[in-house]
Amino acid sequence: MRTTFPTSVSAAAMTAAAQDYTQRGWTVAETANGLCLIADEAVAGIEVAGELAAEVRRFLRANNLSGPVIEIPGAERREIHLVTGVAKAEMALEALRSAGAVVHTDGAGIPLPPTQLSAGSASWGVAPGEARWVPPVVAIGAAVRAALTNRRAQLTSVAC
């Protein structure tokens, strides 16, 4: 049974997006609102929010580590960084969770653009075609660690 999509996204555009995602080797499911990436061993997602999201994006860009990033609409900035290598990175995943990141693995659904959400549509901050790779989860872990270290340094510095 084919699902119907909001009129703002044509069925042809949705089909083209689904084909592009599956050609990348991603497991994709249709939902009532669009498309979901099903997180698995090949690709998963790390969600960061607020100022941390902005700091992580800057770190990744500055170090040429950027991969696909999904922007989630809402009052607070939220981004989901697509990553690889989660099967061998349990310590990195635990560190990310401790830092406040949401880890999408093991069959979790991640909204893929142009999926409609309650506050608007998911969109690409960095589209897969613009990214040179899907980075390993440890790259996102390094970005989060650097952002948190930078925050602590700013809190402890004393200006004269």
C-alpha positions as CSV (number, residue, x, y, z in Angstrom):
1,M,0.0,0.0,0.0
2,R,1.4,3.4,-1.0
3,T,1.4,6.1,1.6
4,T,0.2,9.6,0.7
5,F,2.5,12.5,1.3
6,P,1.7,16.2,2.0
7,T,0.9,18.2,-1.1
8,S,4.0,20.3,-0.7
9,V,6.2,17.3,-1.7
10,S,5.3,15.6,-4.9
11,A,5.2,11.8,-5.1
12,A,7.8,12.0,-7.9
13,A,10.1,14.0,-5.6
14,M,9.6,11.6,-2.8
15,T,10.3,8.6,-5.1
16,A,13.5,10.3,-6.4
17,A,14.7,11.0,-2.9
18,A,14.0,7.4,-1.8
19,Q,15.9,6.1,-4.8
20,D,18.9,8.3,-4.1
21,Y,19.0,7.2,-0.5
22,T,18.8,3.5,-1.3
23,Q,21.5,3.8,-3.9
24,R,23.7,5.1,-1.1
25,G,23.1,1.7,0.7
26,W,20.8,3.2,3.3
27,T,17.7,1.3,4.6
28,V,14.8,3.6,4.0
29,A,11.1,3.2,5.0
30,E,8.1,5.2,3.9
31,T,6.0,6.8,6.6
32,A,2.8,8.9,6.5
33,N,5.0,12.1,6.5
34,G,7.9,11.1,4.2
35,L,10.9,8.9,4.5
36,C,12.9,7.5,7.4
37,L,16.4,6.2,7.5
38,I,16.5,3.0,9.5
39,A,19.7,3.2,11.6
40,D,21.8,0.1,11.3
41,E,25.4,-1.0,11.4
42,A,26.2,0.8,8.1
43,V,24.8,4.2,9.0
44,A,23.4,5.8,12.2
45,G,22.7,9.3,13.6
46,I,24.0,11.5,16.3
47,E,21.7,14.3,17.3
48,V,23.0,17.5,19.0
49,A,21.0,20.6,19.9
50,G,21.4,24.2,20.7
51,E,24.7,26.0,20.9
52,L,26.5,22.6,21.0
53,A,25.1,21.8,17.5
54,A,26.6,25.1,16.1
55,E,29.9,24.4,17.8
56,V,30.1,20.8,16.5
57,R,29.3,22.0,12.9
58,R,32.0,24.6,13.1
59,F,34.6,22.1,14.4
60,L,33.7,19.5,11.7
61,R,33.9,22.2,8.9
62,A,37.2,23.6,10.2
63,N,38.7,20.1,10.2
64,N,37.3,18.9,6.9
65,L,35.3,16.2,8.7
66,S,31.8,17.3,7.7
67,G,29.4,14.6,6.5
68,P,25.6,14.6,5.9
69,V,23.7,16.7,8.4
70,I,19.9,16.8,8.8
71,E,18.4,19.9,10.3
72,I,15.3,19.4,12.4
73,P,12.9,22.4,12.6
74,G,11.8,23.7,15.9
75,A,12.4,26.4,18.5
76,E,15.9,25.1,19.3
77,R,18.5,24.2,16.7
78,R,18.7,20.4,16.3
79,E,20.9,18.5,13.9
80,I,21.4,14.9,13.2
81,H,24.8,13.9,11.9
82,L,24.9,10.7,9.9
83,V,27.8,8.5,10.9
84,T,29.4,5.1,10.4
85,G,31.3,2.8,12.6
86,V,28.9,2.5,15.6
87,A,29.4,-1.2,16.0
88,K,33.0,-0.7,17.2
89,A,32.6,2.6,19.1
90,E,30.7,1.8,22.3
91,M,32.9,4.1,24.4
92,A,32.4,7.0,21.9
93,L,28.6,6.4,22.0
94,E,28.6,6.5,25.8
95,A,30.6,9.7,25.8
96,L,28.2,11.3,23.4
97,R,25.2,10.3,25.5
98,S,26.9,11.7,28.6
99,A,27.4,14.9,26.7
100,G,23.7,15.2,26.0
101,A,23.7,13.9,22.4
102,V,20.9,11.5,21.3
103,V,22.3,8.4,19.6
104,H,20.1,6.9,16.9
105,T,21.1,3.3,16.3
106,D,19.7,-0.3,16.2
107,G,16.7,0.3,14.0
108,A,15.8,3.8,15.1
109,G,14.0,5.9,12.5
110,I,15.7,9.2,11.4
111,P,13.6,11.6,9.3
112,L,15.1,12.2,5.9
113,P,14.4,15.3,3.9
114,P,11.8,16.3,2.8
115,T,9.9,14.5,5.6
116,Q,7.2,16.7,7.2
117,L,7.5,17.1,11.0
118,S,5.2,19.0,13.4
119,A,7.3,22.2,13.2
120,G,8.1,22.0,9.4
121,S,10.2,19.9,7.1
122,A,13.5,18.1,7.8
123,S,16.1,19.6,5.5
124,W,19.8,19.0,4.7
125,G,22.3,21.2,6.4
126,V,24.9,19.3,4.5
127,A,23.4,17.1,1.8
128,P,24.9,13.7,1.1
129,G,26.0,14.9,-2.4
130,E,27.9,17.8,-0.9
131,A,29.7,15.8,1.8
132,R,32.8,13.9,0.9
133,W,31.9,11.0,3.2
134,V,29.8,9.7,6.0
135,P,32.2,10.2,8.9
136,P,32.9,7.7,11.6
137,V,31.1,8.3,14.9
138,V,34.4,9.0,16.6
139,A,34.7,12.2,14.4
140,I,31.5,13.5,15.9
141,G,32.7,12.4,19.3
142,A,35.9,14.5,18.8
143,A,33.8,17.5,17.8
144,V,31.6,17.3,20.9
145,R,34.6,16.8,23.1
146,A,36.3,19.9,21.6
147,A,33.2,22.0,22.0
148,L,32.8,21.0,25.6
149,T,36.5,21.6,26.4
150,N,36.3,25.0,24.7
151,R,33.3,25.9,26.9
152,R,35.1,24.9,30.1
153,A,38.2,26.9,29.1
154,Q,36.0,30.0,28.6
155,L,34.3,29.5,32.0
156,T,37.7,29.3,33.8
157,S,39.6,32.1,32.1
158,V,40.0,35.3,34.0
159,A,40.3,38.6,32.1
160,C,42.3,41.5,33.6
